[in-house]
Amino acid sequence: MALFLILYLGFIIFVLAGVWKTFEKANQPGWACIIPFYNYYIMAKIGAVKNWWLIFIPIVNIYILFVIMFGIAKSFGKDTAFGIGLVFLSFIFFPILGFGDAVYHGPNGELSKDIDNIGRS
């Protein structure tokens, strides 16, 4: 029983550290991931979702969670499949963002579009 508890706490700390690093990569405070509801505000800010407060409305919160996670995936240059992974397997995909080589491209990936267009003007 004690071994299970130690492994479980280790897993929780690992996932929390992955979300913390993801927030820091997006130039947001890492500690925000441990504050309930404020973490959704920061995730919406990273993913450029304006109506984040819809997370408080039942049934609609499911839709807005998908929108936020797709926005976060796009902000790190990932595709829609990665966004689906963030929704259903966030305990795997947030550490991939945080500890992997993913680079933050700005809210909803907007900065990368600006960088691509600099040489074309």
Summary of the structure (lengths in Angstrom):
residues: 121
radius of gyration: 15.4
end to end distance: 63.5
largest distance: 63.5
contacts: 348
relative contact order: 0.14
helix: 74%
strand: 0%
